Amino acid sequence: MTGEENIIRVLLVEDNELNQKFAMAVVRKMGFAIDVAPNGKIGVELFKSKNYHLVLMDIQMPEMNGIEATMEIRRIEAEEGQGKHVPIIAVTAFAMEQDKRNCINAGMDEFIAKPYKPFELEQKIRMFL
């Protein structure tokens, strides 16, 4: 195994630059590599191009929202047929119960509401990594 294969890689799909920087700082502090996609469409393309261990997914984004991107990622995983299931955590300002249900129904595994504190995001990530 090469060193590259041992790296835990996180994909952040988020259009807001400030939110990107905040999440990147938390993930890097945890010792993980992170790639950023500014919308769901680019997020899906990155997901197809690399092996990620976790996805942090904003919901409201241009071009392709987080719900659509998650459904596409789950479709890709199903097509590959290897039983692969990368955890996806919804990161959103929409924190109503119906919003949470929509995220779970789309195939997301967990949910965190913005604004969040660094330790809250770290706790959610640690649930899966």
A tleap script that builds the chain and sets N, CA, C and O, in Angstrom:
source leaprc.protein.ff14SB
mol = sequence {
  NMET THR GLY GLU GLU ASN ILE ILE ARG VAL
  LEU LEU VAL GLU ASP ASN GLU LEU ASN GLN
  LYS PHE ALA MET ALA VAL VAL ARG LYS MET
  GLY PHE ALA ILE ASP VAL ALA PRO ASN GLY
  LYS ILE GLY VAL GLU LEU PHE LYS SER LYS
  ASN TYR HIE LEU VAL LEU MET ASP ILE GLN
  MET PRO GLU MET ASN GLY ILE GLU ALA THR
  MET GLU ILE ARG ARG ILE GLU ALA GLU GLU
  GLY GLN GLY LYS HIE VAL PRO ILE ILE ALA
  VAL THR ALA PHE ALA MET GLU GLN ASP LYS
  ARG ASN CYS ILE ASN ALA GLY MET ASP GLU
  PHE ILE ALA LYS PRO TYR LYS PRO PHE GLU
  LEU GLU GLN LYS ILE ARG MET PHE CLEU
}
set mol.1.N position { 0.833 -1.195 0.000 }
set mol.1.CA position { 0.000 0.000 0.000 }
set mol.1.C position { 0.873 1.252 0.000 }
set mol.1.O position { 1.848 1.333 0.747 }
set mol.2.N position { 0.534 2.192 -0.807 }
set mol.2.CA position { 1.285 3.446 -0.848 }
set mol.2.C position { 0.759 4.393 0.219 }
set mol.2.O position { -0.317 4.177 0.774 }
set mol.3.N position { 1.519 5.440 0.501 }
set mol.3.CA position { 1.079 6.442 1.461 }
set mol.3.C position { -0.209 7.110 1.036 }
set mol.3.O position { -1.040 7.468 1.871 }
set mol.4.N position { -0.374 7.277 -0.268 }
set mol.4.CA position { -1.586 7.913 -0.806 }
set mol.4.C position { -2.830 7.104 -0.450 }
set mol.4.O position { -3.886 7.679 -0.187 }
set mol.5.N position { -2.714 5.772 -0.440 }
set mol.5.CA position { -3.860 4.914 -0.130 }
set mol.5.C position { -4.235 4.977 1.347 }
set mol.5.O position { -5.368 4.662 1.710 }
set mol.6.N position { -3.294 5.380 2.202 }
set mol.6.CA position { -3.556 5.453 3.637 }
set mol.6.C position { -4.208 6.763 4.057 }
set mol.6.O position { -4.643 6.902 5.200 }
set mol.7.N position { -4.278 7.713 3.153 }
set mol.7.CA position { -4.833 9.028 3.482 }
set mol.7.C position { -6.348 8.944 3.577 }
set mol.7.O position { -7.008 8.384 2.702 }
set mol.8.N position { -6.890 9.506 4.651 }
set mol.8.CA position { -8.345 9.627 4.762 }
set mol.8.C position { -8.736 10.899 4.035 }
set mol.8.O position { -8.262 11.990 4.352 }
set mol.9.N position { -9.612 10.736 3.049 }
set mol.9.CA position { -9.966 11.838 2.153 }
set mol.9.C position { -11.434 12.208 2.323 }
set mol.9.O position { -12.319 11.354 2.268 }
set mol.10.N position { -11.673 13.506 2.532 }
set mol.10.CA position { -13.020 14.056 2.705 }
set mol.10.C position { -13.323 14.967 1.520 }
set mol.10.O position { -12.469 15.727 1.064 }
set mol.11.N position { -14.559 14.874 1.032 }
set mol.11.CA position { -15.035 15.774 -0.023 }
set mol.11.C position { -16.023 16.748 0.597 }
set mol.11.O position { -17.029 16.339 1.178 }
set mol.12.N position { -15.736 18.034 0.474 }
set mol.12.CA position { -16.636 19.093 0.934 }
set mol.12.C position { -17.313 19.697 -0.289 }
set mol.12.O position { -16.648 20.202 -1.192 }
set mol.13.N position { -18.642 19.640 -0.310 }
set mol.13.CA position { -19.414 20.233 -1.405 }
set mol.13.C position { -20.162 21.421 -0.810 }
set mol.13.O position { -21.164 21.255 -0.114 }
set mol.14.N position { -19.662 22.617 -1.093 }
set mol.14.CA position { -20.136 23.840 -0.421 }
set mol.14.C position { -19.828 25.033 -1.311 }
set mol.14.O position { -18.706 25.171 -1.800 }
set mol.15.N position { -20.818 25.900 -1.526 }
set mol.15.CA position { -20.609 27.045 -2.417 }
set mol.15.C position { -20.128 28.304 -1.703 }
set mol.15.O position { -19.607 29.204 -2.362 }
set mol.16.N position { -20.281 28.402 -0.395 }
set mol.16.CA position { -19.915 29.597 0.348 }
set mol.16.C position { -18.445 29.520 0.776 }
set mol.16.O position { -18.039 28.585 1.465 }
set mol.17.N position { -17.655 30.516 0.358 }
set mol.17.CA position { -16.218 30.493 0.633 }
set mol.17.C position { -15.882 30.493 2.117 }
set mol.17.O position { -14.968 29.786 2.543 }
set mol.18.N position { -16.598 31.267 2.901 }
set mol.18.CA position { -16.349 31.308 4.341 }
set mol.18.C position { -16.630 29.947 4.975 }
set mol.18.O position { -15.850 29.468 5.798 }
set mol.19.N position { -17.738 29.331 4.592 }
set mol.19.CA position { -18.067 27.999 5.102 }
set mol.19.C position { -17.038 26.964 4.649 }
set mol.19.O position { -16.718 26.035 5.391 }
set mol.20.N position { -16.522 27.129 3.428 }
set mol.20.CA position { -15.476 26.228 2.934 }
set mol.20.C position { -14.249 26.303 3.833 }
set mol.20.O position { -13.724 25.280 4.272 }
set mol.21.N position { -13.800 27.527 4.100 }
set mol.21.CA position { -12.592 27.718 4.904 }
set mol.21.C position { -12.760 27.158 6.308 }
set mol.21.O position { -11.842 26.543 6.852 }
set mol.22.N position { -13.931 27.372 6.894 }
set mol.22.CA position { -14.201 26.894 8.249 }
set mol.22.C position { -14.144 25.366 8.297 }
set mol.22.O position { -13.457 24.793 9.143 }
set mol.23.N position { -14.865 24.714 7.392 }
set mol.23.CA position { -14.896 23.244 7.374 }
set mol.23.C position { -13.521 22.671 7.034 }
set mol.23.O position { -13.106 21.663 7.606 }
set mol.24.N position { -12.819 23.315 6.107 }
set mol.24.CA position { -11.482 22.845 5.741 }
set mol.24.C position { -10.548 22.872 6.946 }
set mol.24.O position { -9.765 21.943 7.143 }
set mol.25.N position { -10.623 23.919 7.744 }
set mol.25.CA position { -9.767 24.028 8.923 }
set mol.25.C position { -10.053 22.896 9.908 }
set mol.25.O position { -9.125 22.314 10.470 }
set mol.26.N position { -11.322 22.584 10.118 }
set mol.26.CA position { -11.697 21.505 11.044 }
set mol.26.C position { -11.177 20.165 10.535 }
set mol.26.O position { -10.562 19.406 11.284 }
set mol.27.N position { -11.423 19.880 9.265 }
set mol.27.CA position { -11.030 18.589 8.688 }
set mol.27.C position { -9.511 18.435 8.678 }
set mol.27.O position { -8.996 17.366 9.008 }
set mol.28.N position { -8.797 19.480 8.307 }
set mol.28.CA position { -7.331 19.410 8.281 }
set mol.28.C position { -6.761 19.246 9.688 }
set mol.28.O position { -5.779 18.528 9.880 }
set mol.29.N position { -7.371 19.905 10.670 }
set mol.29.CA position { -6.926 19.770 12.059 }
set mol.29.C position { -7.074 18.324 12.531 }
set mol.29.O position { -6.309 17.860 13.376 }
set mol.30.N position { -8.057 17.619 11.981 }
set mol.30.CA position { -8.265 16.215 12.320 }
set mol.30.C position { -7.240 15.314 11.624 }
set mol.30.O position { -7.165 14.120 11.912 }
set mol.31.N position { -6.455 15.887 10.712 }
set mol.31.CA position { -5.421 15.129 10.022 }
set mol.31.C position { -5.866 14.485 8.726 }
set mol.31.O position { -5.190 13.592 8.215 }
set mol.32.N position { -6.993 14.922 8.185 }
set mol.32.CA position { -7.531 14.347 6.955 }
set mol.32.C position { -7.287 15.282 5.771 }
set mol.32.O position { -7.182 16.498 5.935 }
set mol.33.N position { -7.201 14.702 4.591 }
set mol.33.CA position { -7.118 15.488 3.356 }
set mol.33.C position { -8.525 15.921 2.973 }
set mol.33.O position { -9.491 15.213 3.258 }
set mol.34.N position { -8.647 17.073 2.331 }
set mol.34.CA position { -9.971 17.566 1.937 }
set mol.34.C position { -9.904 18.199 0.554 }
set mol.34.O position { -8.981 18.950 0.238 }
set mol.35.N position { -10.900 17.878 -0.259 }
set mol.35.CA position { -11.099 18.511 -1.555 }
set mol.35.C position { -12.404 19.282 -1.480 }
set mol.35.O position { -13.327 18.887 -0.768 }
set mol.36.N position { -12.482 20.390 -2.221 }
set mol.36.CA position { -13.672 21.242 -2.179 }
set mol.36.C position { -14.288 21.353 -3.565 }
set mol.36.O position { -13.595 21.557 -4.561 }
set mol.37.N position { -15.609 21.213 -3.601 }
set mol.37.CA position { -16.384 21.439 -4.824 }
set mol.37.C position { -17.375 22.558 -4.538 }
set mol.37.O position { -18.056 22.513 -3.514 }
set mol.38.N position { -17.482 23.566 -5.412 }
set mol.38.CA position { -18.360 24.708 -5.157 }
set mol.38.C position { -19.834 24.474 -5.499 }
set mol.38.O position { -20.668 25.352 -5.276 }
set mol.39.N position { -20.156 23.302 -6.035 }
set mol.39.CA position { -21.565 22.974 -6.295 }
set mol.39.C position { -21.704 21.460 -6.433 }
set mol.39.O position { -20.711 20.738 -6.521 }
set mol.40.N position { -22.941 20.997 -6.448 }
set mol.40.CA position { -23.192 19.567 -6.492 }
set mol.40.C position { -22.688 18.892 -7.750 }
set mol.40.O position { -22.228 17.751 -7.702 }
set mol.41.N position { -22.771 19.584 -8.876 }
set mol.41.CA position { -22.323 19.003 -10.148 }
set mol.41.C position { -20.832 18.686 -10.100 }
set mol.41.O position { -20.411 17.590 -10.470 }
set mol.42.N position { -20.042 19.644 -9.647 }
set mol.42.CA position { -18.595 19.428 -9.530 }
set mol.42.C position { -18.313 18.402 -8.439 }
set mol.42.O position { -17.386 17.601 -8.561 }
set mol.43.N position { -19.110 18.425 -7.374 }
set mol.43.CA position { -18.960 17.442 -6.302 }
set mol.43.C position { -19.112 16.015 -6.806 }
set mol.43.O position { -18.328 15.138 -6.442 }
set mol.44.N position { -20.108 15.782 -7.636 }
set mol.44.CA position { -20.329 14.445 -8.203 }
set mol.44.C position { -19.146 14.051 -9.086 }
set mol.44.O position { -18.695 12.906 -9.042 }
set mol.45.N position { -18.642 14.992 -9.890 }
set mol.45.CA position { -17.491 14.698 -10.756 }
set mol.45.C position { -16.261 14.331 -9.922 }
set mol.45.O position { -15.556 13.373 -10.239 }
set mol.46.N position { -16.007 15.099 -8.852 }
set mol.46.CA position { -14.875 14.776 -7.979 }
set mol.46.C position { -15.074 13.416 -7.324 }
set mol.46.O position { -14.135 12.626 -7.224 }
set mol.47.N position { -16.298 13.144 -6.877 }
set mol.47.CA position { -16.601 11.866 -6.230 }
set mol.47.C position { -16.260 10.699 -7.164 }
set mol.47.O position { -15.737 9.675 -6.725 }
set mol.48.N position { -16.559 10.865 -8.443 }
set mol.48.CA position { -16.282 9.803 -9.417 }
set mol.48.C position { -14.779 9.641 -9.671 }
set mol.48.O position { -14.328 8.565 -10.062 }
set mol.49.N position { -14.011 10.701 -9.450 }
set mol.49.CA position { -12.598 10.682 -9.823 }
set mol.49.C position { -11.660 10.208 -8.711 }
set mol.49.O position { -10.510 9.868 -8.989 }
set mol.50.N position { -12.125 10.180 -7.463 }
set mol.50.CA position { -11.266 9.795 -6.338 }
set mol.50.C position { -12.042 8.914 -5.367 }
set mol.50.O position { -13.270 8.843 -5.405 }
set mol.51.N position { -11.294 8.249 -4.500 }
set mol.51.CA position { -11.923 7.454 -3.443 }
set mol.51.C position { -12.010 8.292 -2.175 }
set mol.51.O position { -10.998 8.584 -1.538 }
set mol.52.N position { -13.222 8.671 -1.822 }
set mol.52.CA position { -13.449 9.462 -0.617 }
set mol.52.C position { -13.969 8.567 0.501 }
set mol.52.O position { -14.637 7.562 0.257 }
set mol.53.N position { -13.649 8.954 1.727 }
set mol.53.CA position { -14.108 8.221 2.904 }
set mol.53.C position { -15.345 8.861 3.519 }
set mol.53.O position { -16.065 8.224 4.287 }
set mol.54.N position { -15.593 10.146 3.171 }
set mol.54.CA position { -16.720 10.883 3.736 }
set mol.54.C position { -17.003 12.090 2.846 }
set mol.54.O position { -16.096 12.660 2.241 }
set mol.55.N position { -18.286 12.471 2.779 }
set mol.55.CA position { -18.686 13.670 2.043 }
set mol.55.C position { -19.441 14.592 2.991 }
set mol.55.O position { -20.350 14.155 3.697 }
set mol.56.N position { -19.063 15.869 3.007 }
set mol.56.CA position { -19.812 16.917 3.703 }
set mol.56.C position { -20.568 17.678 2.624 }
set mol.56.O position { -19.955 18.272 1.737 }
set mol.57.N position { -21.902 17.664 2.694 }
set mol.57.CA position { -22.729 18.152 1.591 }
set mol.57.C position { -23.645 19.287 2.027 }
set mol.57.O position { -24.543 19.098 2.848 }
set mol.58.N position { -23.404 20.477 1.464 }
set mol.58.CA position { -24.341 21.583 1.632 }
set mol.58.C position { -25.610 21.223 0.859 }
set mol.58.O position { -25.568 20.396 -0.053 }
set mol.59.N position { -26.721 21.832 1.215 }
set mol.59.CA position { -27.980 21.519 0.540 }
set mol.59.C position { -28.291 22.521 -0.562 }
set mol.59.O position { -28.569 22.130 -1.696 }
set mol.60.N position { -28.248 23.798 -0.243 }
set mol.60.CA position { -28.656 24.819 -1.207 }
set mol.60.C position { -27.430 25.349 -1.948 }
set mol.60.O position { -26.622 26.094 -1.394 }
set mol.61.N position { -27.312 24.939 -3.229 }
set mol.61.CA position { -26.174 25.346 -4.052 }
set mol.61.C position { -26.641 25.561 -5.485 }
set mol.61.O position { -27.678 25.036 -5.892 }
set mol.62.N position { -25.868 26.340 -6.256 }
set mol.62.CA position { -26.212 26.521 -7.675 }
set mol.62.C position { -25.916 25.259 -8.483 }
set mol.62.O position { -25.179 24.379 -8.037 }
set mol.63.N position { -26.488 25.188 -9.647 }
set mol.63.CA position { -26.305 24.122 -10.646 }
set mol.63.C position { -26.897 22.784 -10.237 }
set mol.63.O position { -27.740 22.249 -10.957 }
set mol.64.N position { -26.485 22.229 -9.111 }
set mol.64.CA position { -27.047 20.979 -8.605 }
set mol.64.C position { -27.021 21.065 -7.087 }
set mol.64.O position { -25.958 21.224 -6.487 }
set mol.65.N position { -28.205 20.959 -6.458 }
set mol.65.CA position { -28.238 21.093 -5.002 }
set mol.65.C position { -27.752 19.811 -4.324 }
set mol.65.O position { -27.492 18.802 -4.979 }
set mol.66.N position { -27.636 19.875 -3.005 }
set mol.66.CA position { -27.095 18.753 -2.245 }
set mol.66.C position { -27.953 17.503 -2.280 }
set mol.66.O position { -27.429 16.389 -2.249 }
set mol.67.N position { -29.266 17.675 -2.344 }
set mol.67.CA position { -30.172 16.524 -2.428 }
set mol.67.C position { -29.943 15.793 -3.754 }
set mol.67.O position { -29.794 14.572 -3.781 }
set mol.68.N position { -29.916 16.554 -4.847 }
set mol.68.CA position { -29.702 15.958 -6.176 }
set mol.68.C position { -28.324 15.298 -6.271 }
set mol.68.O position { -28.189 14.204 -6.819 }
set mol.69.N position { -27.307 15.968 -5.734 }
set mol.69.CA position { -25.949 15.423 -5.780 }
set mol.69.C position { -25.857 14.128 -4.979 }
set mol.69.O position { -25.210 13.173 -5.409 }
set mol.70.N position { -26.500 14.098 -3.820 }
set mol.70.CA position { -26.490 12.883 -3.000 }
set mol.70.C position { -27.169 11.735 -3.729 }
set mol.70.O position { -26.655 10.616 -3.740 }
set mol.71.N position { -28.316 12.000 -4.335 }
set mol.71.CA position { -29.016 10.942 -5.067 }
set mol.71.C position { -28.156 10.426 -6.225 }
set mol.71.O position { -28.162 9.230 -6.517 }
set mol.72.N position { -27.424 11.318 -6.878 }
set mol.72.CA position { -26.542 10.903 -7.973 }
set mol.72.C position { -25.378 10.061 -7.446 }
set mol.72.O position { -25.012 9.059 -8.061 }
set mol.73.N position { -24.800 10.460 -6.319 }
set mol.73.CA position { -23.711 9.681 -5.710 }
set mol.73.C position { -24.210 8.292 -5.335 }
set mol.73.O position { -23.520 7.301 -5.577 }
set mol.74.N position { -25.395 8.209 -4.749 }
set mol.74.CA position { -25.945 6.897 -4.366 }
set mol.74.C position { -26.238 6.050 -5.608 }
set mol.74.O position { -26.090 4.829 -5.571 }
set mol.75.N position { -26.650 6.684 -6.694 }
set mol.75.CA position { -26.885 5.956 -7.945 }
set mol.75.C position { -25.565 5.389 -8.479 }
set mol.75.O position { -25.507 4.242 -8.923 }
set mol.76.N position { -24.522 6.195 -8.432 }
set mol.76.CA position { -23.196 5.756 -8.885 }
set mol.76.C position { -22.725 4.574 -8.048 }
set mol.76.O position { -22.236 3.585 -8.594 }
set mol.77.N position { -22.867 4.666 -6.735 }
set mol.77.CA position { -22.462 3.564 -5.859 }
set mol.77.C position { -23.229 2.284 -6.199 }
set mol.77.O position { -22.643 1.203 -6.250 }
set mol.78.N position { -24.534 2.407 -6.430 }
set mol.78.CA position { -25.365 1.239 -6.754 }
set mol.78.C position { -24.941 0.622 -8.084 }
set mol.78.O position { -24.911 -0.601 -8.220 }
set mol.79.N position { -24.615 1.461 -9.063 }
set mol.79.CA position { -24.185 0.970 -10.377 }
set mol.79.C position { -22.869 0.216 -10.295 }
set mol.79.O position { -22.670 -0.774 -10.998 }
set mol.80.N position { -21.968 0.683 -9.436 }
set mol.80.CA position { -20.674 0.013 -9.284 }
set mol.80.C position { -20.849 -1.351 -8.642 }
set mol.80.O position { -20.040 -2.253 -8.859 }
set mol.81.N position { -21.910 -1.506 -7.846 }
set mol.81.CA position { -22.278 -2.797 -7.300 }
set mol.81.C position { -21.266 -3.468 -6.398 }
set mol.81.O position { -21.250 -4.695 -6.300 }
set mol.82.N position { -20.426 -2.701 -5.741 }
set mol.82.CA position { -19.418 -3.286 -4.856 }
set mol.82.C position { -19.789 -3.107 -3.388 }
set mol.82.O position { -18.951 -3.304 -2.508 }
set mol.83.N position { -21.016 -2.742 -3.126 }
set mol.83.CA position { -21.446 -2.534 -1.752 }
set mol.83.C position { -20.846 -1.292 -1.113 }
set mol.83.O position { -20.898 -1.128 0.106 }
set mol.84.N position { -20.281 -0.424 -1.930 }
set mol.84.CA position { -19.651 0.797 -1.421 }
set mol.84.C position { -20.728 1.771 -0.945 }
set mol.84.O position { -21.721 2.001 -1.636 }
set mol.85.N position { -20.518 2.335 0.236 }
set mol.85.CA position { -21.430 3.351 0.768 }
set mol.85.C position { -20.582 4.371 1.523 }
set mol.85.O position { -20.191 4.144 2.668 }
set mol.86.N position { -20.306 5.485 0.874 }
set mol.86.CA position { -19.533 6.554 1.504 }
set mol.86.C position { -20.497 7.395 2.333 }
set mol.86.O position { -21.502 7.870 1.805 }
set mol.87.N position { -20.212 7.589 3.626 }
set mol.87.CA position { -21.105 8.406 4.452 }
set mol.87.C position { -21.190 9.839 3.927 }
set mol.87.O position { -20.184 10.440 3.549 }
set mol.88.N position { -22.403 10.367 3.912 }
set mol.88.CA position { -22.642 11.751 3.508 }
set mol.88.C position { -23.321 12.470 4.659 }
set mol.88.O position { -24.375 12.047 5.134 }
set mol.89.N position { -22.709 13.561 5.103 }
set mol.89.CA position { -23.269 14.387 6.174 }
set mol.89.C position { -23.810 15.665 5.552 }
set mol.89.O position { -23.074 16.412 4.908 }
set mol.90.N position { -25.099 15.912 5.748 }
set mol.90.CA position { -25.712 17.161 5.295 }
set mol.90.C position { -25.238 18.287 6.201 }
set mol.90.O position { -25.272 18.161 7.426 }
set mol.91.N position { -24.800 19.379 5.605 }
set mol.91.CA position { -24.365 20.560 6.345 }
set mol.91.C position { -25.211 21.709 5.811 }
set mol.91.O position { -24.988 22.187 4.699 }
set mol.92.N position { -26.186 22.151 6.608 }
set mol.92.CA position { -27.159 23.096 6.058 }
set mol.92.C position { -27.735 24.038 7.098 }
set mol.92.O position { -27.771 23.731 8.290 }
set mol.93.N position { -28.181 25.183 6.627 }
set mol.93.CA position { -28.865 26.146 7.495 }
set mol.93.C position { -30.324 25.749 7.698 }
set mol.93.O position { -30.993 26.277 8.586 }
set mol.94.N position { -30.815 24.829 6.885 }
set mol.94.CA position { -32.201 24.379 6.995 }
set mol.94.C position { -32.266 23.234 7.993 }
set mol.94.O position { -31.874 22.109 7.684 }
set mol.95.N position { -32.765 23.525 9.193 }
set mol.95.CA position { -32.706 22.538 10.271 }
set mol.95.C position { -34.075 22.074 10.752 }
set mol.95.O position { -34.186 21.538 11.855 }
set mol.96.N position { -35.107 22.266 9.959 }
set mol.96.CA position { -36.433 21.797 10.349 }
set mol.96.C position { -36.491 20.272 10.204 }
set mol.96.O position { -35.709 19.677 9.462 }
set mol.97.N position { -37.423 19.659 10.918 }
set mol.97.CA position { -37.547 18.199 10.883 }
set mol.97.C position { -37.775 17.680 9.461 }
set mol.97.O position { -37.228 16.643 9.086 }
set mol.98.N position { -38.576 18.393 8.674 }
set mol.98.CA position { -38.823 17.972 7.289 }
set mol.98.C position { -37.545 18.036 6.455 }
set mol.98.O position { -37.319 17.185 5.594 }
set mol.99.N position { -36.709 19.047 6.711 }
set mol.99.CA position { -35.432 19.152 6.006 }
set mol.99.C position { -34.557 17.937 6.308 }
set mol.99.O position { -33.939 17.367 5.409 }
set mol.100.N position { -34.511 17.550 7.581 }
set mol.100.CA position { -33.724 16.376 7.971 }
set mol.100.C position { -34.243 15.130 7.269 }
set mol.100.O position { -33.462 14.325 6.763 }
set mol.101.N position { -35.561 14.973 7.239 }
set mol.101.CA position { -36.165 13.809 6.567 }
set mol.101.C position { -35.813 13.792 5.084 }
set mol.101.O position { -35.493 12.742 4.528 }
set mol.102.N position { -35.872 14.960 4.447 }
set mol.102.CA position { -35.524 15.048 3.022 }
set mol.102.C position { -34.080 14.604 2.779 }
set mol.102.O position { -33.791 13.910 1.803 }
set mol.103.N position { -33.190 15.004 3.663 }
set mol.103.CA position { -31.779 14.621 3.537 }
set mol.103.C position { -31.606 13.112 3.689 }
set mol.103.O position { -30.919 12.476 2.891 }
set mol.104.N position { -32.225 12.552 4.705 }
set mol.104.CA position { -32.125 11.110 4.947 }
set mol.104.C position { -32.746 10.337 3.785 }
set mol.104.O position { -32.188 9.341 3.325 }
set mol.105.N position { -33.904 10.802 3.316 }
set mol.105.CA position { -34.578 10.133 2.194 }
set mol.105.C position { -33.751 10.173 0.914 }
set mol.105.O position { -33.860 9.277 0.076 }
set mol.106.N position { -32.923 11.206 0.759 }
set mol.106.CA position { -32.065 11.321 -0.428 }
set mol.106.C position { -30.855 10.395 -0.344 }
set mol.106.O position { -30.183 10.155 -1.347 }
set mol.107.N position { -30.579 9.874 0.853 }
set mol.107.CA position { -29.451 8.960 1.014 }
set mol.107.C position { -28.343 9.474 1.909 }
set mol.107.O position { -27.286 8.852 2.010 }
set mol.108.N position { -28.576 10.614 2.564 }
set mol.108.CA position { -27.571 11.129 3.492 }
set mol.108.C position { -27.628 10.325 4.789 }
set mol.108.O position { -28.659 9.750 5.136 }
set mol.109.N position { -26.504 10.297 5.492 }
set mol.109.CA position { -26.397 9.473 6.690 }
set mol.109.C position { -26.541 10.256 7.985 }
set mol.109.O position { -26.929 9.698 9.012 }
set mol.110.N position { -26.235 11.528 7.940 }
set mol.110.CA position { -26.253 12.347 9.154 }
set mol.110.C position { -26.502 13.784 8.748 }
set mol.110.O position { -26.529 14.107 7.560 }
set mol.111.N position { -26.685 14.650 9.738 }
set mol.111.CA position { -27.149 16.011 9.507 }
set mol.111.C position { -26.507 16.918 10.548 }
set mol.111.O position { -26.471 16.575 11.730 }
set mol.112.N position { -26.001 18.071 10.122 }
set mol.112.CA position { -25.533 19.089 11.065 }
set mol.112.C position { -26.027 20.444 10.566 }
set mol.112.O position { -25.945 20.750 9.376 }
set mol.113.N position { -26.539 21.247 11.496 }
set mol.113.CA position { -27.110 22.548 11.140 }
set mol.113.C position { -26.053 23.645 11.255 }
set mol.113.O position { -25.253 23.662 12.190 }
set mol.114.N position { -26.067 24.559 10.286 }
set mol.114.CA position { -25.232 25.761 10.340 }
set mol.114.C position { -25.976 26.818 11.142 }
set mol.114.O position { -27.205 26.856 11.091 }
set mol.115.N position { -25.303 27.652 11.859 }
set mol.115.CA position { -23.868 27.600 12.133 }
set mol.115.C position { -23.561 26.503 13.157 }
set mol.115.O position { -24.393 26.186 14.007 }
set mol.116.N position { -22.392 25.944 13.067 }
set mol.116.CA position { -21.975 24.901 14.003 }
set mol.116.C position { -20.611 25.280 14.566 }
set mol.116.O position { -19.887 26.095 13.995 }
set mol.117.N position { -20.286 24.677 15.685 }
set mol.117.CA position { -18.984 24.891 16.307 }
set mol.117.C position { -18.023 23.811 15.789 }
set mol.117.O position { -18.465 22.726 15.411 }
set mol.118.N position { -16.723 24.098 15.769 }
set mol.118.CA position { -15.768 23.112 15.252 }
set mol.118.C position { -15.912 21.732 15.891 }
set mol.118.O position { -15.863 20.719 15.193 }
set mol.119.N position { -16.089 21.683 17.212 }
set mol.119.CA position { -16.185 20.381 17.872 }
set mol.119.C position { -17.443 19.628 17.450 }
set mol.119.O position { -17.456 18.397 17.459 }
set mol.120.N position { -18.507 20.355 17.077 }
set mol.120.CA position { -19.734 19.691 16.622 }
set mol.120.C position { -19.502 18.992 15.283 }
set mol.120.O position { -19.940 17.860 15.082 }
set mol.121.N position { -18.812 19.672 14.374 }
set mol.121.CA position { -18.504 19.053 13.084 }
set mol.121.C position { -17.562 17.869 13.288 }
set mol.121.O position { -17.735 16.817 12.673 }
set mol.122.N position { -16.577 18.043 14.145 }
set mol.122.CA position { -15.642 16.948 14.414 }
set mol.122.C position { -16.371 15.728 14.975 }
set mol.122.O position { -16.071 14.599 14.586 }
set mol.123.N position { -17.324 15.940 15.884 }
set mol.123.CA position { -18.102 14.821 16.441 }
set mol.123.C position { -18.851 14.076 15.348 }
set mol.123.O position { -18.863 12.845 15.329 }
set mol.124.N position { -19.473 14.812 14.443 }
set mol.124.CA position { -20.225 14.178 13.348 }
set mol.124.C position { -19.283 13.368 12.453 }
set mol.124.O position { -19.603 12.244 12.068 }
set mol.125.N position { -18.137 13.937 12.130 }
set mol.125.CA position { -17.171 13.235 11.280 }
set mol.125.C position { -16.672 11.975 11.976 }
set mol.125.O position { -16.553 10.923 11.350 }
set mol.126.N position { -16.382 12.080 13.265 }
set mol.126.CA position { -15.861 10.936 14.031 }
set mol.126.C position { -16.866 9.784 14.110 }
set mol.126.O position { -16.476 8.647 14.373 }
set mol.127.N position { -18.137 10.060 13.890 }
set mol.127.CA position { -19.133 8.986 13.869 }
set mol.127.C position { -18.818 7.979 12.758 }
set mol.127.O position { -19.185 6.808 12.856 }
set mol.128.N position { -18.142 8.434 11.712 }
set mol.128.CA position { -17.908 7.599 10.533 }
set mol.128.C position { -16.438 7.286 10.271 }
set mol.128.O position { -16.130 6.298 9.605 }
set mol.129.N position { -15.531 8.106 10.782 }
set mol.129.CA position { -14.096 7.909 10.504 }
set mol.129.C position { -13.319 7.652 11.783 }
set mol.129.O position { -12.103 7.465 11.739 }
savepdb mol mol.pdb
quit
